[in-house]
Amino acid sequence: MSDQEFIAVTAAERPVSRRSVIPSPKQIYDPVARALEAIGDRWTLVLVRQLLRTSMGFQELRVRTGIAPRVLSSRLRQLIQDGFVESVSEGSRSLYAASDKGRSLEPIISAIARWWIHDGMEALDIDTRKFTTTSPQSILESLPFLLREDSAREAEVTFEIRLTGEGGGVWTVEIHNGSCEVRLGFADRADVRYTADARTWCAVALGAADARDVVRQGLMTKDGSDQAMDHYFHQISRVPRDAAPDDRGEEAKKD
């Protein structure tokens, strides 16, 4: 059968209707739509992302995400039922962990985070200054998504971040051949050590304060080699398009 004959036959078989038949969404084979039916709930990827690193208890998940207790309880039950999360025991504690099925979502979670950093904030005109009360831990644990692959491709450098005040602690940030690992605790060997108040660190990390100005003012110290974190990580700060030119400077002064 020639192409023209095939077209003629199919046209003849096609039912004549003044109105096109609209299928229900579930009848359409759309991988994106079908995937979102399974993982598109507001909290699914957020909770799995938190559990990819380590097992956590209910209260720790609340602190990390800010989810209301009733909602968190409901979402965890659903995630366990769907096989993305599992209950585990650690001594007398009952914890939650990402299952193998949950870990399969890691590339999706990373892609979403990178889109937000590289394109989303600009496209949606997000002003990061609204996150000035965020915890330094949430910023530090986001560093793997902020890594500049070109600068970090052959890098071997370890940063130690020592923060005082509310939300403070000690973190080790290791960059190794294009990958970044962040963990709690002192570094065995730090090439560079930053020391600051937690609020000051957040202001610098979010672009509300300039790192060099903060160091000159004695609000943050940097010891070790000349290597700097901003060389290896994308700048996440931005000022809204309608902000006055000096708005950012005023915000930095407040912090």
CORCOR-V772139 format. One record per residue. SS is DSSP state (H for helix, E for strand, L for the rest). NEAR is the number of other ideal C-beta (glycine too) atoms within 12 Angstrom. Layout:
# CORCOR-V772139
ss=SS near=NEAR
ss=SS near=NEAR
This chain:
# CORCOR-V772139
ss=L near=9
ss=L near=8
ss=H near=9
ss=H near=10
ss=H near=11
ss=H near=12
ss=H near=13
ss=H near=13
ss=H near=13
ss=H near=13
ss=H near=12
ss=H near=11
ss=H near=10
ss=L near=12
ss=L near=11
ss=L near=10
ss=L near=8
ss=L near=6
ss=L near=7
ss=L near=9
ss=L near=11
ss=L near=9
ss=L near=10
ss=L near=8
ss=H near=13
ss=H near=11
ss=H near=11
ss=L near=13
ss=L near=11
ss=L near=13
ss=H near=10
ss=H near=14
ss=H near=16
ss=H near=15
ss=H near=17
ss=H near=18
ss=H near=16
ss=H near=24
ss=H near=30
ss=L near=17
ss=L near=22
ss=L near=16
ss=L near=30
ss=H near=35
ss=H near=33
ss=H near=30
ss=H near=40
ss=H near=42
ss=H near=36
ss=H near=38
ss=H near=39
ss=H near=31
ss=H near=24
ss=L near=21
ss=L near=25
ss=E near=30
ss=L near=25
ss=H near=28
ss=H near=17
ss=H near=23
ss=H near=33
ss=H near=23
ss=H near=18
ss=H near=28
ss=H near=28
ss=L near=18
ss=L near=25
ss=L near=13
ss=H near=16
ss=H near=12
ss=H near=21
ss=H near=30
ss=H near=20
ss=H near=19
ss=H near=33
ss=H near=38
ss=H near=19
ss=H near=22
ss=H near=35
ss=H near=26
ss=H near=16
ss=H near=22
ss=L near=20
ss=L near=36
ss=E near=38
ss=E near=24
ss=E near=22
ss=E near=19
ss=E near=13
ss=E near=15
ss=L near=9
ss=L near=7
ss=E near=16
ss=E near=19
ss=E near=24
ss=E near=36
ss=E near=31
ss=E near=34
ss=L near=23
ss=H near=15
ss=H near=22
ss=H near=31
ss=H near=22
ss=L near=18
ss=L near=31
ss=H near=23
ss=H near=15
ss=H near=25
ss=H near=30
ss=H near=25
ss=H near=18
ss=H near=24
ss=H near=29
ss=H near=23
ss=H near=17
ss=H near=24
ss=H near=29
ss=H near=22
ss=H near=16
ss=H near=19
ss=H near=29
ss=H near=21
ss=H near=13
ss=L near=14
ss=L near=15
ss=L near=22
ss=L near=24
ss=H near=32
ss=H near=29
ss=H near=17
ss=H near=24
ss=L near=27
ss=L near=19
ss=L near=27
ss=L near=28
ss=H near=38
ss=H near=29
ss=H near=28
ss=H near=37
ss=H near=37
ss=L near=29
ss=L near=35
ss=H near=34
ss=H near=33
ss=H near=30
ss=H near=33
ss=E near=35
ss=L near=25
ss=H near=21
ss=H near=13
ss=H near=21
ss=H near=28
ss=L near=16
ss=L near=14
ss=L near=28
ss=E near=18
ss=E near=32
ss=E near=30
ss=E near=39
ss=E near=32
ss=E near=44
ss=E near=32
ss=E near=33
ss=E near=21
ss=L near=18
ss=L near=17
ss=L near=24
ss=L near=23
ss=E near=24
ss=E near=26
ss=E near=38
ss=E near=30
ss=E near=41
ss=E near=30
ss=E near=32
ss=E near=19
ss=L near=15
ss=L near=18
ss=E near=21
ss=E near=34
ss=E near=25
ss=E near=34
ss=E near=25
ss=E near=22
ss=L near=17
ss=L near=17
ss=L near=25
ss=L near=11
ss=L near=16
ss=L near=26
ss=L near=26
ss=E near=30
ss=E near=28
ss=E near=39
ss=E near=28
ss=E near=33
ss=E near=27
ss=H near=34
ss=H near=29
ss=H near=37
ss=H near=42
ss=H near=37
ss=H near=36
ss=H near=39
ss=H near=44
ss=L near=37
ss=L near=32
ss=L near=36
ss=L near=33
ss=L near=26
ss=H near=30
ss=H near=15
ss=H near=20
ss=H near=29
ss=H near=21
ss=H near=13
ss=L near=20
ss=L near=13
ss=L near=29
ss=E near=34
ss=E near=24
ss=E near=30
ss=E near=19
ss=E near=20
ss=L near=18
ss=L near=11
ss=L near=25
ss=L near=22
ss=H near=42
ss=H near=25
ss=H near=21
ss=H near=33
ss=E near=35
ss=L near=31
ss=L near=24
ss=L near=34
ss=L near=35
ss=L near=29
ss=L near=27
ss=L near=19
ss=L near=15
ss=L near=9
ss=L near=18
ss=L near=12
ss=L near=10
ss=L near=11
ss=H near=20
ss=H near=26
ss=H near=18
ss=H near=16
ss=H near=26
ss=H near=27
ss=H near=17
ss=H near=15
ss=L near=31
